[in-house]
Every structure is written in structure tokens, then in C-alpha cells.
């Protein structure tokens, strides 16, 4: 990839795409600034080189219309606190007024543009909108891995009009994910949780070529158990994908790959904080109950398998982890990965949230900032935001 270290930045106008789509409360206060903090090294490097920095991002889904609810003003203020310097805020992201603000920037200044999704041209990757954005910079830097799977104007379209370079975050994400896919140390394991098989069919197929062991649980595990002929009661089971899941199980067998599934489960009749639960073997789930977490025998077996792995990819919780009494399985997976000597990559907000909650960040090789981007990369899909920065 073309890196920002490969180009002279002094006195240049650097137009940089960041992923500052951060969660905010009803009062407009930022709840989690992880994505913002992840971009700081690139920002500080660019400023240290004497460039003028123009930042662009989206926030929420304003559907191509100006909506004060999704303004980036609060984000700009918070960024100023993180950088310990003033961040100028534009009222728009294109147009003469913004161009004038850019023209007055001095080396080391930072300007935050307003939400690019206030214009329908952004998500349509409209060439005219891309051109208008490109007028603001001499160089385009993409450091927004979380949106790299989107072929939008600010993530890919601008690269048709400006030389494009990868920021440090984008570089790190791509290099780490490429390492675990292309040059992993064996035994290689992927742990897949979450609600739906439908969202991860392509991912599972690709990982069957790359990994030695797939560990499946959560809603995905339920559908695979259904494919094995096990009655999962009221648990999630995508009946229209049972045959496809069976095909994947047969494919794994042909490739001599192992797919591990739960052998016992925590079950409940409803999902709520005070729901009565019981632990049952996987073939003893009552008709009126559903799996809400993996059971103790599964935790032990999964943890042992993780301890033997040299490469681990994890995406998705193995239970309804949002409720404390259903979180033991997901937290046990996190602890087992952290305790292993494996090269570990965590992808997806839910898995990453568990790692952060338990304070295990230092024991993980890489925690991805991408959700959909990480999944698509692992699935083998070319990401527009990455392609635009490749040599």
C-alpha cells in the first residue's frame, strides 16, 4: 500500500477520511471515543510534518439530508481535547465557504468538515460530489478502515482525483488481517458467534480454506446444530439455511477441517435479566426454551481448543452477552484467547466490547476497528477503500 510515509507532506493540504462515527447519548455526548483515539497517531504524524489537515467523516444515517442530530460539531470539540489543540469546524463539507476556510489554514492547523452524509452524493459515490471534496486537498489519506468496504465518495471516489495514501490505522488493519489469512501459524482457529448464519456464509466458506478449526456458537451454532439433526427448542434456527449449513459441514469434512459446536448450553424460556435458567446437554433442550449461552462443558472444551491454537480470529459473542447472567461463555472465550500464546485478532464490535470490558486489550495482538469491513476482508472481498491506496 502507498503509505503517508512515502510522500512529502510539508505545506500540503491533506484531506483525510477518518471513521468518527462514534456512539453518542441523547444529550450528544460521546460514549466511546475508541475510533477517534485510533486515528490520533496518523493525525499527529501529518501535523508534525507541517501539513494542513482537513478531516472528513460521517456520523449516523442522515439519509442525504442535513440533520443537526448528526452534526460533527461535538466530535470536533472532543477531538480538540484529545489533540490538546483547537480544531476548526466547518459549517459544510463542500462549497466556496469551506474552500475559503481551507485557504486560510496554516501548517499544523486542523479543520473538521461537516458530515459528508448530509449529501446524497456521498453514498452514491457521485463523481461530482467526489470532485467537490477533492478541491479541498492536494493529497487524500484514508485512515477509516471501518468504512473501507463502502464505495463512497469520501472513501474511494476521491482517489480518482487525488493521489491516495493509507494512514497508519488502515495500514495496520490490512497488514494484520492479511497476516492471519495468508501467513498464519498453525494450528489456526476462527471463532464465530453472533445471531445469523446468513451474514457469515461467505466468511465461513473462505475460512474453511484458511483455518484448521472453526468454533461456532450463538445463533450460528444453533443453525449448525439443526443441520446435525438436533432439536434446539425455541433457539434461533435459520431453517432456510439448514441445508447450506449441512453442506458446509460436509465440505469441512472433505477438507479435513474441524467445526466445533456446543455440547451443552444455558437455556431460558425468555431473554431478560431475571429469567430462570438451567444447564442442559445440547440434545436435551426443552421445546419451550432457547439457548442463551454455552454451558460449562462447552466452555472447558472450547478453552482447551483455544489454548492449543497458534492463530485465533474471533468475531461475535457466543451468547446473549448483554445480560450479565448470559455473559459467562463470551467472557470465558475472551479470557481463553488472552491467556493463549496465539496471534489473536478480534473483529466486530461485540467481541471487542467484551475485551475492553474485561481489560484484556494488552493480551490481544490486534483489535480491529472495523465491523462489516473486517468481515468482508476475512471473507476475501476486495474493499474499495483499501484498493484505492494500493500500489
N, C-alpha and C positions, 0 to 999 in steps of 0.2 A: 504494500500500500504506500501511497505518497504521504509522507509524514510532514507535520508542520516544521520538523527539524530540517527538512530538505529544502526549505525556501527562506529567502531573506524577508523578514517581516518589518524591519525598521521603516517607520514613516508610512507604512501601508495601511489601507483601510481593510480590516479583516472582518468579514461578515461570517459570523459563526452560528451554526444551528446547535442549540442545546435542548435537552429534554427537561424543561422545568414544569412539566405537567404534574405538579405536586398536590397531594391531598390537602384540603382546607376545610375548616369548620364553618358553621353558619355565619360566624362573625368575620369570615375572611382571613382568619389566622392560619398560618401554615402548620400542619400537624406533623409532617415528616419531611425534612429537607435533604434526605439521603441523595436524591438525584442531583440536587444543586451542589452539594458538597463534592460529589463525584466529578463534577466539571471544573472545580477550582484549580487543580494543577494545570490544566490546559489554559485556563483564563490567565493565571498568574504568569505562565511562561510567555504568552503572547504579549502581555503588558510589559513584561520585563525586557522584551525585545524592542520596545519603543514603538509599538503599533497602536493604531486607533481601533478600538474593538466595538463592533456593533453586534449585539446578541439578538437572536430571534428564537421564538418558541411558540408552542400552542399551549392552551390551558382549557381542559374540558371539551365540551362539544357544543359550541355556539351555533353550529349549522350554517356557517357562512354569513352570519349577521352580527353586528356589533351588539354586545350584551355586557353591561357593566359588571355583572356577576362573574364574568370570566376575564376581567381585566388583569393584566400582569403587573399592575402598579404595586400591589403588595409584595409580589415576587421580587420586583426591582429593589424595593426598600430592604427586604430581607437579604438579598444578595449584597447590598452595600454593607450590611453588618458583617456578613461572612468575609468580605474582602477588606473590611475596615477602610473603605473609601467610598466617596459619593458615586452613585450610579445614576446617570441621567435617564429620564423616562420620556419616550416619545408618545405623542397622542395617537399615532397611527403607525403602520409598518411600511407604507409606501407613500409616494407623493412629494410635491415640492417642499412642504414644510419639514418633512423628515429629511429630505436631501439637504436642506439648509442647515439643520442641526448637525448632520454628519460633516458638512463642510467646515463647521466651526470647532470640531473636535481637535484636541491637541494630543500628541503622543502620550499614551498612558491613560487616556480617557476611556470610559465605558458608557455606551448608550444601549439601553434596553428598548427594543421595539415593542409595540403593542401586539397583541395576539394575532398571529398570522391566519388563524382560522376564522377571523372576522370577515374574511373574503372567501367566497365560494371557489375562487380560482386556486386556492391553496390545495385543497383535497382533490381537485380535478387535475392538478399538475398542469394548469393552463400556461402555455408559453408566454403570453403577455404578462401575466402576474409574475412569472419567474423572471422575466426581463426587468420588470419594475423593481423587484427585490435586488437583482444583480447590479442595478445602477448605484447601489449604496456601498459596494465594496470593490476592492481590487483582487481579493483572494477569498475563496469560500472554504471555510473549515467546518467539517461535520464532526461533532462530538456527541451526537444524540443517538446512541445505539438503540435506545428504547423505541425510536420511531424509524429505524433504518429499514424496516420491512415495508414502509409506506412509500409509494412512488408519488410523493407530493412535491410541490414547487420548492419548499424550503429544505427538503431532504435530498432531492435528486434533480429537479428541474433546473435549479440554479447552475448546476455543473455543466449545463450546455452553454453557459455564457461566461463563466468564471473558472479559472484553474482551481481544482478541488483537492483538498488535503484532509487527512484524518487527524483528529485530535487524539490526545493520549488515551482518553477513555475508550473511544471507538477502536483504536489500535489494540489496546489491552483485551477488550472483549473478544474481538475477532481472533487474535492470536491464541488466546486461551481456549476458545471453543474449537478452533482448528486443531489445537494440540490434542485435546481429548477425543476428537473424532478421527484424526489422521495418524497420530503417533501416540496412541495410548499405551500405557504399560499394562500388561495382563497380570492377573485376571481383571477384566473390565466389566463394570456393572452400571446399569441405569435403573434408577428407582422412579417409578411413575405412579403418581396418585392423582387426586382430583376427581371431578364428578363424571366426566363423559369420555367414552372411547372415541366418539365421533371426532372430537377435537384433536385426537392424537394418533389416528390410524396411520397417517403417513410417517409420523415420527417413529412409531413402533416398527414399521417396516424398515426404515433406514437404520434404526438402532440394532435390529437383528443382524445386520451386516457388520456393524461396528463393535458391538458389545459381546461378551461371553454369557452374561447373565442379565435377565430383565426381572426386576422385582415389581410386581403390580399389586395395588391395593386401592382402597377408596372405591368410588363408583366404577372406575375402570376395572378393578379387581372383581367387583360384583358381576359385571357382564362376562368376564372371562370365566368366572365360576359357573355362570349359567351355561356357557358353551361346553363346560365339562359335565353338564347334566345335574348340577347341584341346585337345589331349591333355596333361593336366597330370601324368601319371605317377601316383605314389603321394601326390601332394599332396591336401590337404583339398578335397573337392568334394561339396557337398550336392546329390546327384543329384535329390532330390525338389524342389529349389528352382531347378533349372536353367531350367525354363520360366518361372518367375516372374522370374528374373534377366534372361532374354531379353525378357520383357515390359517390364521397367524400362529396358533398353537401347533398346527401340523407343519407349517413352514419352519418354525423354531426347531422342531424335532428333526426335520430333514437337514437343517444346518448344524445340528448337534449343539444347539444353544439351549440354555435353561430358562424357563419362565417360572419364577417362584410366586405362589399365591398364598393368601392367608389359610391357616389350618384351624384357627379359632377366631372368635370375634366377640366384641362387646355389642350387645343388641338392646334396643329400646323400642317401645311402641310409638314414641313421638320424639321429636327433637326440641328439647327445651332444657333449661338449666337444672330443673329438679326432676327430670324424667327418671323413673326407676329403671335400672339396668340389670343385666345378667350376662355372664360369660358362657358361651356355648361353643362346642365344636362346629366346624363350618357346615357339616351336613346335618346339624340339629337345630337350625334356625327356625323358630316358630313362624307359622304363616302370618301372624298379625304383628310381627316385629321386623326391625330393619337393622342392618349393621351400621354402627355409628363410630366404631374404632376397631383396630386389630386387637386380638386377645394376647394374653401373656405368653403363650407358647409360640405364637407368631412373632412377637417382639423378640423373644430369645433366638428363634431361628433366623430372622432377618438380621439381627445384630451380629450373629456369628458369621453370616454370609458377608456382611459389610466388612467385618474385621479381616477377612481374607482377601479383599479386593485391593488392587493397586491403583485403579482409576474408578471414580464414582461420580456419576451425574445424577442429580436429584431434582425432580420437578413435580410438585403437587403434594398436598397433605394426604395422609392415609386414613384420616377420619374427620369428623366434624370438629376440627380443632378449635373453632371459635368458642366452643363451650368447654370450660375447664375440665369437666368430668369425661370429655371425649378426646382430650388432647394428649393423653399419655403416649399413644402409639406414635404420633407425629413427632413429639418431643424426644422419644426414645430413638427414633431414626436419626434425628439431628445430633443427638449425643453420640450415637454409634459412629456416625461419619466423622464428627470432630475428634473422636478418640482413635480413629484409624490412622494408619500411615499413608493412606491413599492420596493421590492428587484428586482433589474434590472440587466440583463445580456445581453451584447451586443456582438454578434458574427458576424464575417465577416468583411473584410477589408473596404468595402464601408460604412457600418454603423459606424464602429469605426472611420473612417476618418472624418465623419461628427461631431461626438462627440469631436474629437480633434480640429477640425477647429473652433468649437464654444466655446472651452474652458470649456466643461461641465464634464470633467473627474471626478472631485471631487464629482459630484452629481450622479454618476453611481456606483452601487455596484461592478460590475465586467465587465471589457472589455477583451474579450478573444483574445489571440494572434493567435488562430487557425482559419483557414478558412474552408477548407474541413474537418479537424479533428473535429471542433466544430459541423458542420452539421451532420457528421456521428455519433458522440456521441449522439446528440439530437435525431437522427433517431433510436437510440437503437443498433447501430452496435458496436461490440467489436473492440477496437483499439489495434493492435499488440503492439505498444509502451507502452500502459498502462498495458496490460495483462502481459507483461514481468516483470513488477515491482510489481505485486500484490502478496500478501501473499498466 
